[in-house]
């Protein structure tokens, strides 16, 4: 893609490029039946900045933000036309040893801030406004863990693009879908970890599975014939040999008293097929059968796809 398209900035994306925050809430809801529910949802979605201003003014350094994502079925129910070219439901993946489930979700609210009370208050007011128009199907509070590590002990998101490369990777371009330039496809999955099984592995085996050293996050070159690492399987190239990145904003979550430890995967991309191929490689293997060994200790319990439109598309819902 010609990067010059991004020099003119003709649209206003949502805060997809917000920096890594200390806290986040990942809220997935379904829209209830009835015209009244749809009308309420349209009203809330049409003023995406209202609640951010209401809560965020209490601490401007708290960097409160929220991205609003809309699922495939909800897009049609809300009467938004046309549709993003690649918007479709999350496709469940039948792997050789582990599966990726497809779970319900009409709307995604990705709330981020430097303070957990800002995230809490935003979510509380948001759900008050939505009222009985929606049903919560998943709610996860994420937090930054030491040096941006996951609960497996490895640094997460090392390969995230920055600057112009981030725009080119995460946002839809005018060349690909001019009606939705500046929007982004987002896939979310909640992974639960078996930390006991992971701890039973030696550090060198853990590093071979991830593809990086644990202490200092140095990329490993595995010997010829070795099983592909998590890093290798998440490297996507097209038929021309061009590598395609996505923007990750994963966060750990957990409740030690309940034995719950996990990573919430959230990936933004200007082209949905990139994330879909990444997950296919993880669960089915590349070559086939050589799946991502991180799945032996990490189970995907949710899987949903959304489109994060520009501010103008959201605002049009109130017209």
N, C-alpha and C positions, 0 to 999 in steps of 0.2 A: 504494500500500500504506500502511496505517495504521502509522506508525512506533512507535506505542505498544506494539506487540508486542515490541519489543526492550527495554522498560523492565524486564521481569521476569527476563530472562536465565535461562530454565529449563534450558538445555542447555550443554554444554561443547564448543565447536567446537575443531578443531585450530588451530594457530598461523597461521591464514590472514592475520591482521592484523599479523604480525610486521613491524617496520619494515625499510626497505631496508637490506640488509646489504652488507658489503664483498666478500663471497665467497659463492658458491653452487655446489652440484652438482645437476644435473638427471639423475637416473638412471631409465631406463625398462627394465623387464625383462618377459620372458614367463615364465609358469609352465609347467614341464615336465610331461609326462604322469605319471600314477600317483597313487594315494592318498597315498603317502608324501610326495610333493612338496606336495600340497595341505595335508596335516597340518602340515608344516614352515612353510608360508606362514601358515596360520591362527595358529600359535603365535607367530610373529614379529610379525604384525599386531596380535595381541591385547594386547600390552604396549607401546604406542607410546612411553611415556615412559622405558622401561628404558635404552635406549642413550643417550638424551639425557642422562639423569642420570649414566650411567657416564662419558661423555666430557666433558660440560659442566661437571662439578665442578672440572675443572682450571683453568678460568677463567670464573667466573660472569659477568664483564663481556663475555665473548665472545659471549653471546646465541645460543648454538647452538639450533637448532630444526629439525624435520623434519615435513613434511606427507606423509601416506600417501594416495595416490590409487588407486582400483580401477577397472579398465576394465569395459566392458559384459559381455564374455564371461567374464571372471574373476569377476564378481559372481555369475553363475549357477554357475560351477564350484565356488565356495567355499560355495555353498548358503545365501547370505544372502537372506532373504525378509522383506518384499516388496522390490521394486526402486524406486529413485528414479524419479519420474514421467517425467523427461526424459532419463534415461541411455540413450545409444545410441552406437554406434561413430562415429568421425569420418567424415564423408561427404566423399569427394574432390570437388573443385570443378574443373570444366572451364571455364577462362576464355577470353576472346577472344584473349589473347596468352600467358598464363601459367597454370599449373595448380597446385592445392593437392593434394598427395598424401596418401593415408591409409596409415599405416604401423603395424606391429604394436606392441602394448604392453598388458600385463595390469596392471602395477603401476607407479606413479610415486612416486619418493621425491624430494621437493623439500627439499634440505638447505641451511640458511643459517647463517652465522656471521660474526663480525667478524674471524676468523682462518682462514686457509686450512688450517692444520694440524688444526683442530677438524673441519672438513668432511671432510678426508682420513681422519682416524681414525674418524669416525662411519661413513663409507661402507665402510671396510675391515672394521670389526667387523660391520656390517650384512650384507655379502656373505659373511662367514665364517659367520654364523648361518643365512643362507639356503642356503648350500652349493650342492649340485647340484639343488636344488629349482627353480632359476630359471636363465634364460639372459639375459645382458645384451644388449640390442639397441641401446641408445644411452646414452652417458655424456658429459656436457659439464660442464666446469669454467668457471663464469662469474666475472667480477670487475667491481667498480665502476670506471668509466672517467671520470676527472676529475670534473666536476660532474654526475654521473649522466647522462652522455652515452652515445650509442651510437657505434659505430665510424664512422658516417657524419658524426659531429661535432655532432649535434643532441641536446638534452636529451630524455630518454625518460621517459614516465610523468607528464607534466605534469598531465594531466586526472584523475589518480587521485582518487577520493573519499576523504574522511577522516571520522573520528568516526562518528556515527550513519549518515551517508550511505554510509560504507564497509560497515557491517553490512547495510544495506538493499540494496546493490548486489551484494555478494559472497556473502551467505549466503541459503540457502533459508528462506523465511518459513513460519510455521505456516499462513497463509492459502493458500499455493501447494501445500504438500506436508507436512502435519503429521507424517507418519511420519519425515521427514528434515529437520526444522527444524534449522538450524544447520550443515548440510552445505553443500557448494559444488561446482559443476561446474567443471572445469578443463580447458582446451585448451592443448596445447603444440605448438609448431612450431619447428624449427630452420631459420633463414634464413642462407644464405651470400651474402656481398656481393662484388661486383666493384668493389673500391675504385679501380681504375684508370679504369673507365668513369665512376664517380661523380666522381672528381677532375677528369675532363675537362669536366664541366659547370661553368658559372659559378655563383658564390654565389647570385645572384638567381634562377637557374633551380632550384637546389637548394631555396631557400626557398619557391618557388612549388609545388614538388612536396610538401614537408612541410607547408606552411601556417603556418610560424613563421620568425622571423628566426633566423639561426644563432648570432650572437654573444650576444644577450641574451634569446632565447626569447620574443619578443613575438609574439602571435597576429596573423596577417596577414588583412586583408580584401581578397580578390582581386576584381578587376573583374568586372562582369556578363559572363557568357558565357565566363569562363575555365574551364579544365579543373579539375574538383574536386581538392582537395588530399588528402593522406593524412589530415590532421585532419578534413576534411569527410566523407570516406568512413567514418571510424571514429566518427562521431556518429550514434547510433541513436535514432530516435524511433518511438513506436507510432502507431496510428491516431488516438489522442486527442491527439497532439502531445506526449506525455510523453517526456522524454529518459531513456534507460537507460544507466547507466555500468557498467563492469566494473573489477575491480582487477587491474592489471598489475604483475608483478614481473620484467620483462624484464632480461636481463643480456647484456653483450657477452662474446664468447669469441674465441679465435683462437690460431693457431700461425704466426707470421710465417715461420718456416723452411720451412713446408709451403704457404705461400701461402693459408692458411685464415683468413678473417675473417668474423665473423658476429654475429647477434643471436639469442638464445634467447627466443622469445616464450612467455610463460606468462600466461594470463588466467583469473581466478577470477570466477564469476558465480553468483548465485542462480537464474538462468534461462538455460539453455543456449542457447536460441534467440537471445539477444542477441549472443553471440559468433559463432554461425553466420551470422547476418545480416550482421554486421560483415565477416566473411571473404568472404561472397558479394558484398558491395558492392566490396570491394577487388579481387577477381579478375574479376568479371563487369562491374563498372562501375555507376555510378548518376549519370546515366542509363546504360542498357546500352551497353556498348562503351567507355565512358570509365573504364577501370580505373585502379587506383592505380599511378601511374608509378614509385613506389619499386620495383615488381616488375621493372622493366627492369634493375635492378642488384642485386636481392635475390631469391634463389631459395629457395623453401620445399622442403626435402628430407625433412622428416618432418611428420606430423600425427596426433595421437592425442588422444582424449577420455577423461577419468576423472571419478570422483566422489570427493570427499574427505569421508567421513562424520564424524560426531561421535565423540568419544572413547568414548562408551557403545557405539556400534555396533561399533567396533573391538574393544573389550574383550569383547563378546559372542561373538566368534569363538573365544575360549578356553574357552567353557562346554561 
